[in-house]
Amino acid sequence: MGIASISIFCLLVFNYHLPDFAITKFPGPAKLPLMSLGDQLGFTFGAEAPSRRIWRVTDLVSAARTTVERSYTDVWVEGEISNFRSSESGHLYFALKDDDALLRVVMFRMQARLLRFKPDNGMQIIARGRITIYAERGELQLSAEFLEPLGAGALQLAFEQLKAKLAQEGLFDKARKKPAPVLPRRIGIVTSPRGAALHDMLNVLARRHENVGILIYPAQVQGEAAAAEVAAGVKYFNRAKSVDVIIVARGGGSIEDLAAFNDEALARTIAQSALPVISAIGHETDFTIADFVADLRAPTPSAAAELVIESKHQLGEHLAHLQQRLARAARYHLLKAKGQLNELAQHGAFVRIQDLISRRAQRVDELTYRMASGYQRQLRESRGRLDVASARIRHFDLRRSLAITRTQLETGCDALLRAMRARISYHHSAVNQLFAKLDALSPLKILERGYALVFDARGALIKDVAQVSAGERITARVAKGTFTAEVKETEPGDRSATS
């Protein structure tokens, strides 16, 4: 065996005994019988000498990889990241090490894009995956499917990393934040239409600002698609320009439930919004990246509804105070004017005017009574005429009249049909007679008696033998067809005979 084969054999023996001294807090695979491993490698253990078998390097590595992958399909490994490298394809390559050993790790793009944090050198993590052998170098490696940082969770670590990154870019600066509108006419809300947060906000707005317009963009607020849908809602309101302020809202939950609002793409969308954005996510103790990048943060969704209409409420209180002052002033002036009116009412001119108004009112009452009586009389007369007409209609048998009319119509149709048939028969006979006369005068009838029409080469009808000469071609039309002939000889006829 070559040097490469010997090293791989040693690696297999090491892996075979690994469950006996590996980290005990992670469950290891079941032990394989030693005889099965020897059978796969091509030799047996026993009293007899092993049979000699020459392996190709590729075959031996493939057999070892199959054994290892079947034995260690799901393992958890704890260690420190070193030699971290991220390729352009999205795959991650690094090593996990402790004080005594080092293990190569590869994490492919499909799994790497699901990570909540960014791995880096020196970070203590727990990796889950399957053990395999990289054939090109004959190296043992872990194909990782999941990474979790020790100590702080992955979501918390991702939160801190993104927070530091965006803060360094200036997205949290107060100078770039936009003030909320004083009196918003329309409010855009991006949240789940089935969540309690929306109902709380609608109750507050209905109680304190019933005239404000509300547009709701339904979006998931939890799960993988939540961040993209919330960002789409913010972009929609910016394109439509249909609201004055945007509220991004969600009820309370764990850090996993609020993970969608720690998304970098959503944070940048909120930062780029031309409209003011109020973040109302979770409870007062919950903080997300969206809270830091938003123009204004409310501790709860209900507080966001109160915050956005706070100026309206203050204005309402001021208007109420002015209304009270106006009412007191109006009552004072009315009482003063009433006193002056009472003084004037004692004058004799007003008494005469009041008497004139009373007489006119009595006249109006009399005319109203006469008009009502006239309408009632006309109504009774109309009702009487209607009753008479109804009685006449009941005595008139409409079905009998229809039957008589139908009989007359059928009789007229029959007479018309007979007249038309007679007329058609008469015209048919006349046409037949004309056709017979025309047929008798037809030249074709003469041809049927043995006569023929002879034409010269120019198509002119030949009536005189002088029209043709010997050797000239002529055409003859008989009753059934046409034929061509050549003139051999001409003989003048007796002109007196033809005349």
Secondary structure, 3 states (H helix, E strand, C coil): CCHHHHHHHHHHHHHHHHHHHCCCCCCCCCCCCHHHHHHHHCCCCCCCCCCCCCCCHHHHHHHHHHHHHHHCCCEEEEEEEEEEEECCCCCEEEEEECCCCEEEEEECHHHHCCCCCCCCCCCEEEEEEEEEEECCCCEEEEEEEEEEECCCCHHHHHHHHHHHHHHHHCCCCHHHCCCCCCCCCEEEEEECCCCHHHHHHHHHHHHHCCCCEEEEEECCCCCCCHHHHHHHHHHHHHHHCCCCEEEEEECCCCCCCCHHHHCHHHHHHHHCCCCCEEEEECCCCCCCHHHHHCCEECCCHHHHHHHHCHHHHHHHHHHHHHHHHHHHHHHHHHHHHHHHHHHHHCCHHHHHHHHHHHHHHHHHHHHHHHHHHHHHHHHHHHHHHHHHHHHHHHHCCHHHHHHHHHHHHHHHHHHHHHHHHHHHHHHHHHHHHHHHHHHHHCHHHHHHCCCCEEECCCCCECCCHHHCCCCCEEEEEECCEEEEEECCCCCCCCHHHHC
